[in-house]
Amino acid sequence: MNKYKYPKVLEEMKKHKESQIEISEVLGISDMTLRKKLAGITDWTITEIEILCKHYKVNFNKLFKKEN
């Protein structure tokens, strides 16, 4: 079982060769907070979602749509 609830975000990070620390800085949050968001422990804010979508130049579904 994958410990991350948002694997598509991780896929984009890997695709762009960005670390969790780099993305936490883009979002203005701590690395620990980002890990909690990726694991689904803490909810994403609308602002954080907008920042990530703009950063990766993708829409919401590309990063957050659940796979069946």
N, CA, C and O atoms as a DFTB+ gen file, in Angstrom:
272 C
 N C O
     1  1       0.838      -1.199       0.000
     2  2       0.000       0.000       0.000
     3  2       0.868       1.243       0.000
     4  3       1.815       1.353       0.779
     5  1       0.543       2.167      -0.870
     6  2       1.286       3.410      -0.977
     7  2       0.928       4.308       0.200
     8  3      -0.247       4.471       0.527
     9  1       1.942       4.891       0.834
    10  2       1.673       5.752       1.978
    11  2       1.225       7.154       1.560
    12  3       0.862       7.975       2.402
    13  1       1.255       7.418       0.250
    14  2       0.850       8.727      -0.231
    15  2      -0.525       8.676      -0.876
    16  3      -0.819       7.796      -1.684
    17  1      -1.354       9.629      -0.505
    18  2      -2.708       9.710      -1.052
    19  2      -2.710      10.467      -2.383
    20  3      -3.655      10.351      -3.163
    21  1      -1.650      11.242      -2.641
    22  2      -1.589      12.075      -3.841
    23  2      -0.366      11.727      -4.690
    24  3       0.555      12.535      -4.806
    25  1      -0.351      10.529      -5.286
    26  2       0.817      10.100      -6.071
    27  2       1.065      10.938      -7.312
    28  3       2.198      11.011      -7.789
    29  1       0.026      11.574      -7.846
    30  2       0.214      12.387      -9.051
    31  2       1.057      13.626      -8.755
    32  3       1.814      14.087      -9.610
    33  1       0.924      14.154      -7.558
    34  2       1.772      15.284      -7.165
    35  2       3.219      14.811      -7.123
    36  3       4.118      15.495      -7.611
    37  1       3.438      13.644      -6.539
    38  2       4.796      13.090      -6.484
    39  2       5.341      12.817      -7.880
    40  3       6.525      13.040      -8.132
    41  1       4.499      12.339      -8.786
    42  2       4.930      12.094     -10.159
    43  2       5.415      13.383     -10.816
    44  3       6.431      13.381     -11.511
    45  1       4.698      14.473     -10.603
    46  2       5.111      15.765     -11.164
    47  2       6.424      16.227     -10.536
    48  3       7.293      16.758     -11.228
    49  1       6.566      16.028      -9.242
    50  2       7.811      16.404      -8.573
    51  2       8.988      15.645      -9.178
    52  3      10.033      16.233      -9.459
    53  1       8.820      14.345      -9.377
    54  2       9.883      13.524      -9.957
    55  2      10.162      13.931     -11.398
    56  3      11.317      14.025     -11.814
    57  1       9.104      14.170     -12.149
    58  2       9.233      14.575     -13.549
    59  2      10.071      15.847     -13.675
    60  3      10.856      15.991     -14.612
    61  1       9.899      16.766     -12.725
    62  2      10.616      18.043     -12.746
    63  2      11.869      18.028     -11.868
    64  3      12.531      19.051     -11.692
    65  1      12.183      16.846     -11.320
    66  2      13.370      16.667     -10.472
    67  2      13.396      17.666      -9.311
    68  3      14.407      18.314      -9.043
    69  1      12.242      17.767      -8.629
    70  2      12.102      18.665      -7.492
    71  2      11.920      17.860      -6.215
    72  3      11.203      16.860      -6.194
    73  1      12.563      18.298      -5.172
    74  2      12.465      17.621      -3.885
    75  2      11.256      18.134      -3.104
    76  3      10.659      19.154      -3.448
    77  1      10.913      17.402      -2.047
    78  2       9.825      17.854      -1.180
    79  2      10.189      19.184      -0.531
    80  3       9.316      20.021      -0.300
    81  1      11.450      19.379      -0.239
    82  2      11.878      20.646       0.363
    83  2      11.647      21.791      -0.616
    84  3      11.166      22.855      -0.225
    85  1      11.988      21.580      -1.887
    86  2      11.782      22.630      -2.892
    87  2      10.307      22.966      -3.046
    88  3       9.942      24.139      -3.131
    89  1       9.461      21.951      -3.082
    90  2       8.025      22.206      -3.243
    91  2       7.428      22.832      -1.991
    92  3       6.535      23.674      -2.083
    93  1       7.912      22.429      -0.829
    94  2       7.405      23.066       0.397
    95  2       7.757      24.553       0.398
    96  3       6.981      25.372       0.891
    97  1       8.924      24.909      -0.153
    98  2       9.296      26.320      -0.253
    99  2       8.406      27.054      -1.249
   100  3       8.014      28.195      -1.004
   101  1       8.085      26.411      -2.366
   102  2       7.172      27.009      -3.350
   103  2       5.826      27.302      -2.697
   104  3       5.218      28.343      -2.943
   105  1       5.369      26.368      -1.862
   106  2       4.061      26.511      -1.204
   107  2       4.106      27.382       0.045
   108  3       3.062      27.815       0.533
   109  1       5.296      27.644       0.567
   110  2       5.421      28.445       1.785
   111  2       5.022      27.679       3.037
   112  3       4.497      28.251       3.992
   113  1       5.284      26.350       3.017
   114  2       4.967      25.501       4.166
   115  2       6.209      24.689       4.538
   116  3       7.182      24.652       3.785
   117  1       6.168      24.049       5.684
   118  2       7.304      23.228       6.094
   119  2       7.303      21.901       5.337
   120  3       6.280      21.481       4.797
   121  1       8.449      21.259       5.309
   122  2       8.574      19.949       4.664
   123  2       7.665      18.936       5.356
   124  3       7.052      18.102       4.690
   125  1       7.574      18.998       6.666
   126  2       6.712      18.084       7.418
   127  2       5.239      18.295       7.042
   128  3       4.492      17.328       6.894
   129  1       4.832      19.529       6.892
   130  2       3.452      19.822       6.493
   131  2       3.178      19.278       5.105
   132  3       2.104      18.729       4.862
   133  1       4.129      19.419       4.186
   134  2       3.952      18.866       2.839
   135  2       3.809      17.355       2.902
   136  3       2.949      16.792       2.224
   137  1       4.627      16.689       3.695
   138  2       4.526      15.231       3.820
   139  2       3.146      14.826       4.333
   140  3       2.570      13.848       3.857
   141  1       2.618      15.572       5.296
   142  2       1.289      15.279       5.833
   143  2       0.208      15.479       4.777
   144  3      -0.761      14.721       4.728
   145  1       0.367      16.491       3.934
   146  2      -0.603      16.739       2.870
   147  2      -0.539      15.621       1.832
   148  3      -1.578      15.137       1.382
   149  1       0.664      15.208       1.448
   150  2       0.824      14.133       0.472
   151  2       0.252      12.812       0.986
   152  3      -0.254      12.003       0.208
   153  1       0.334      12.602       2.290
   154  2      -0.172      11.372       2.898
   155  2      -1.678      11.440       3.169
   156  3      -2.292      10.431       3.515
   157  1      -2.271      12.626       3.013
   158  2      -3.701      12.765       3.258
   159  2      -4.049      12.996       4.715
   160  3      -5.216      12.906       5.096
   161  1      -3.052      13.293       5.535
   162  2      -3.283      13.557       6.961
   163  2      -3.815      14.974       7.149
   164  3      -4.682      15.222       7.987
   165  1      -3.281      15.893       6.358
   166  2      -3.675      17.297       6.403
   167  2      -4.269      17.671       5.054
   168  3      -3.763      17.248       4.015
   169  1      -5.329      18.455       5.060
   170  2      -5.974      18.869       3.811
   171  2      -5.177      19.959       3.107
   172  3      -4.497      20.768       3.737
   173  1      -5.282      19.956       1.783
   174  2      -4.700      21.017       0.968
   175  2      -5.619      22.229       1.027
   176  3      -6.839      22.077       1.085
   177  1      -5.050      23.424       1.014
   178  2      -5.868      24.631       0.909
   179  2      -6.086      24.931      -0.575
   180  3      -5.345      24.446      -1.431
   181  1      -7.086      25.716      -0.862
   182  2      -7.345      26.128      -2.238
   183  2      -6.118      26.860      -2.799
   184  3      -5.726      26.645      -3.946
   185  1      -5.535      27.706      -1.990
   186  2      -4.366      28.469      -2.423
   187  2      -3.203      27.547      -2.768
   188  3      -2.526      27.761      -3.774
   189  1      -2.960      26.529      -1.951
   190  2      -1.875      25.587      -2.227
   191  2      -2.115      24.819      -3.520
   192  3      -1.190      24.592      -4.301
   193  1      -3.362      24.422      -3.738
   194  2      -3.716      23.717      -4.972
   195  2      -3.483      24.625      -6.177
   196  3      -2.926      24.196      -7.187
   197  1      -3.907      25.872      -6.065
   198  2      -3.709      26.830      -7.163
   199  2      -2.224      27.038      -7.445
   200  3      -1.812      27.091      -8.604
   201  1      -1.425      27.154      -6.393
   202  2       0.019      27.355      -6.558
   203  2       0.647      26.148      -7.259
   204  3       1.446      26.313      -8.181
   205  1       0.288      24.938      -6.824
   206  2       0.847      23.734      -7.451
   207  2       0.434      23.619      -8.914
   208  3       1.263      23.309      -9.769
   209  1      -0.828      23.863      -9.206
   210  2      -1.305      23.777     -10.589
   211  2      -0.584      24.797     -11.474
   212  3      -0.203      24.489     -12.603
   213  1      -0.406      25.981     -10.967
   214  2       0.300      27.020     -11.729
   215  2       1.777      26.654     -11.874
   216  3       2.358      26.821     -12.947
   217  1       2.372      26.162     -10.813
   218  2       3.791      25.789     -10.824
   219  2       4.067      24.716     -11.881
   220  3       5.055      24.795     -12.611
   221  1       3.185      23.712     -11.955
   222  2       3.376      22.622     -12.901
   223  2       2.640      22.835     -14.224
   224  3       2.734      22.011     -15.134
   225  1       1.911      23.941     -14.323
   226  2       1.161      24.255     -15.546
   227  2       0.203      23.121     -15.932
   228  3       0.150      22.688     -17.083
   229  1      -0.543      22.662     -14.937
   230  2      -1.533      21.601     -15.138
   231  2      -2.830      21.989     -14.438
   232  3      -2.859      22.912     -13.624
   233  1      -3.906      21.271     -14.768
   234  2      -5.168      21.556     -14.096
   235  2      -5.317      20.678     -12.841
   236  3      -4.522      19.773     -12.587
   237  1      -6.346      20.979     -12.090
   238  2      -6.620      20.288     -10.830
   239  2      -6.673      18.766     -11.012
   240  3      -6.073      18.027     -10.232
   241  1      -7.383      18.305     -12.029
   242  2      -7.552      16.863     -12.238
   243  2      -6.232      16.142     -12.463
   244  3      -6.077      14.993     -12.050
   245  1      -5.294      16.792     -13.101
   246  2      -3.989      16.177     -13.366
   247  2      -3.283      15.822     -12.053
   248  3      -2.590      14.807     -11.982
   249  1      -3.450      16.635     -11.031
   250  2      -2.752      16.412      -9.767
   251  2      -3.582      15.713      -8.696
   252  3      -3.042      14.977      -7.870
   253  1      -4.894      15.942      -8.709
   254  2      -5.693      15.509      -7.555
   255  2      -6.839      14.557      -7.842
   256  3      -7.477      14.083      -6.901
   257  1      -7.127      14.258      -9.094
   258  2      -8.220      13.338      -9.398
   259  2      -7.856      11.935      -8.937
   260  3      -6.765      11.439      -9.220
   261  1      -8.779      11.303      -8.225
   262  2      -8.550       9.944      -7.738
   263  2      -8.640       8.954      -8.877
   264  3      -9.484       9.068      -9.767
   265  1      -7.737       7.970      -8.826
   266  2      -7.773       6.894      -9.807
   267  2      -8.606       5.759      -9.261
   268  3      -8.616       5.523      -8.053
   269  1      -9.305       5.053     -10.129
   270  2     -10.115       3.912      -9.703
   271  2      -9.331       2.626      -9.777
   272  3      -9.859       1.562      -9.454
